[in-house]
C-alpha cells in the first residue's frame, strides 16, 4: 500500500448543482486549510479511493471542496450514497496532461496545430485530450481528433462540439 500525505474518511453524499446530482466525498475543513486551494482552486490530485487508484481535480462548492465519485467507480467498489469511504492522495503535477497516442501523432504531423497546442494552458490541453480519450470506438476517436485539430487551429472551445 502506498503512503499518501493526505487522507480522510467521510460518508458519500449527493451534491446538487442546478438540475444535476453528483455523488461526492466532501473534504474535511482541516484538510481544506492544509491544501494550496487559493493558488489552485481545482487542485489536481492522485491517490486511492478505498484502495482503488484515481486521479483528478478537487472541485470547489460554496466554501467546500469535494472529490467526484462517478457511478461507475461506486459500482466497482460496491459503494452507494451514505456509505463510508476512505480517500488518500497526494498533490499531482498541476501541468501534467495525458495525451492519447493518436492525438500526439496527429499533432506531430500538423505543425500549425502543434505550435498552438504548446501555447494552450494545461487545462485546455486536458480538455482536448479527454475529448479524444473518452471515445470508445476507433472511428469516434478519429473523428474527434479531426474536430480537436480543427478547434485548436481555429481557436474554438471543446464544449462547442456537443
C-alpha positions as CSV (number, residue, x, y, z in Angstrom):
1,X,0.0,0.0,0.0
2,X,1.3,3.5,-0.9
3,X,1.6,6.1,1.8
4,X,0.0,9.4,0.9
5,X,0.5,12.7,2.7
6,X,-3.3,13.5,2.8
7,X,-6.1,11.2,3.8
8,X,-9.6,11.3,5.3
9,X,-12.7,9.2,5.7
10,X,-16.2,10.5,5.1
11,X,-19.7,9.5,4.0
12,X,-20.7,9.6,0.3
13,X,-23.1,12.5,-0.3
14,X,-25.2,13.9,-3.1
15,X,-24.1,17.3,-4.3
16,X,-26.8,19.2,-6.2
17,X,-25.8,21.6,-8.9
18,X,-28.7,23.0,-10.8
19,X,-30.6,20.1,-12.3
20,X,-27.6,17.8,-11.8
21,X,-26.9,15.5,-8.9
22,X,-23.3,14.3,-8.3
23,X,-22.0,11.7,-5.8
24,X,-19.2,13.2,-3.9
25,X,-16.9,13.0,-0.9
26,X,-16.5,16.3,0.8
27,X,-13.1,17.1,2.3
28,X,-13.0,17.9,6.0
29,X,-12.3,21.6,6.9
30,X,-8.8,20.9,8.5
31,X,-7.7,19.2,5.3
32,X,-9.0,22.1,3.1
33,X,-6.9,24.5,5.3
34,X,-3.8,22.4,4.7
35,X,-4.0,22.4,0.9
36,X,-3.0,25.2,-1.6
37,X,-6.5,25.7,-2.8
38,X,-6.2,29.5,-3.1
39,X,-3.5,29.1,-5.7
40,X,-5.1,26.1,-7.3
41,X,-8.9,26.1,-6.8
42,X,-9.2,22.9,-8.8
43,X,-6.2,21.2,-7.3
44,X,-5.2,18.1,-9.2
45,X,-4.6,15.1,-7.0
46,X,-3.7,11.4,-7.4
47,X,-4.4,8.7,-4.9
48,X,-6.7,5.9,-3.8
49,X,-10.4,5.7,-3.0
50,X,-10.9,2.6,-0.8
51,X,-7.7,1.2,-2.4
52,X,-8.7,1.9,-6.0
53,X,-6.3,4.3,-7.8
54,X,-7.8,7.6,-9.1
55,X,-6.6,10.9,-10.4
56,X,-8.5,14.1,-10.9
57,X,-9.3,17.5,-9.5
58,X,-10.8,18.7,-6.2
59,X,-13.9,20.7,-7.0
60,X,-14.9,23.8,-5.1
61,X,-18.6,24.3,-4.0
62,X,-19.6,27.2,-1.7
63,X,-16.6,27.1,0.6
64,X,-16.3,23.3,0.5
65,X,-14.3,21.1,-1.8
66,X,-15.1,17.6,-2.9
67,X,-13.8,14.5,-4.8
68,X,-16.2,13.5,-7.5
69,X,-17.2,9.8,-7.2
70,X,-18.7,8.7,-10.6
71,X,-21.3,6.0,-10.6
72,X,-19.0,3.6,-12.4
73,X,-16.4,3.8,-9.6
74,X,-19.1,3.4,-6.9
75,X,-20.4,0.4,-8.6
76,X,-17.0,-1.1,-9.0
77,X,-16.3,-0.5,-5.3
78,X,-19.8,-1.6,-4.3
79,X,-20.5,1.7,-2.6
80,X,-23.5,4.0,-2.5
81,X,-24.7,7.3,-1.0
82,X,-24.4,7.2,2.8
83,X,-21.5,4.6,2.8
84,X,-18.2,5.5,4.4
85,X,-15.3,6.0,2.0
86,X,-11.6,6.3,2.7
87,X,-9.6,8.6,0.4
88,X,-5.8,9.1,0.4
89,X,-4.0,11.3,-2.0
90,X,-1.0,13.4,-2.9
91,X,-0.9,16.6,-4.9
92,X,-0.3,15.9,-8.6
93,X,1.7,17.8,-11.1
94,X,-0.6,20.7,-12.0
95,X,0.7,20.9,-15.5
96,X,0.6,17.2,-16.4
97,X,-1.6,16.2,-19.4
98,X,-2.1,12.6,-20.6
99,X,-2.2,12.9,-24.3
100,X,-3.6,9.9,-26.2
101,X,-1.0,8.4,-28.6
102,X,-3.3,9.1,-31.7
103,X,-3.6,12.7,-30.8
104,X,0.1,13.0,-30.1
105,X,0.8,11.6,-33.6
106,X,-1.8,13.9,-35.2
107,X,-0.2,16.9,-33.6
108,X,3.3,15.8,-34.7
109,X,2.2,15.8,-38.4
110,X,0.4,19.1,-38.1
111,X,3.0,21.8,-37.3
112,X,0.4,24.6,-37.0
113,X,-1.8,22.7,-34.6
114,X,1.3,21.5,-32.6
115,X,2.7,25.0,-32.2
116,X,-0.7,26.3,-31.0
117,X,-1.1,23.3,-28.7
118,X,2.2,24.2,-26.9
119,X,0.7,27.7,-26.1
120,X,-2.5,26.3,-24.5
121,X,-3.0,26.1,-20.8
122,X,-2.7,22.6,-19.2
123,X,-6.5,22.7,-18.5
124,X,-7.3,23.3,-22.2
125,X,-4.9,20.6,-23.3
126,X,-6.5,18.2,-20.8
127,X,-10.0,19.1,-22.2
128,X,-8.9,18.4,-25.7
129,X,-7.1,15.2,-24.7
130,X,-10.2,14.0,-22.8
131,X,-12.4,14.6,-25.8
132,X,-10.3,12.1,-27.7
133,X,-9.6,9.6,-25.0
134,X,-13.2,9.3,-23.9
135,X,-14.3,7.9,-27.2
136,X,-14.8,4.1,-27.2
137,X,-14.7,3.3,-30.9
138,X,-11.8,3.9,-33.2
139,X,-14.0,5.7,-35.7
140,X,-15.2,8.1,-33.0
141,X,-11.6,8.7,-31.8
142,X,-10.5,9.5,-35.3
143,X,-13.5,11.9,-35.9
144,X,-12.7,13.6,-32.6
145,X,-9.1,14.0,-33.4
146,X,-10.1,15.9,-36.6
147,X,-12.5,18.0,-34.5
148,X,-9.9,18.8,-31.9
149,X,-7.3,19.8,-34.5
150,X,-9.8,22.0,-36.3
151,X,-10.8,23.6,-32.9
152,X,-7.1,24.2,-32.0
153,X,-6.3,25.8,-35.3
154,X,-9.5,27.9,-35.3
155,X,-9.5,28.8,-31.6
156,X,-12.7,27.0,-30.7
157,X,-13.6,25.5,-27.3
158,X,-14.3,21.8,-26.8
159,X,-17.8,22.4,-25.3
160,X,-19.0,23.6,-28.8
161,X,-18.6,20.0,-30.1
162,X,-21.9,18.9,-28.4
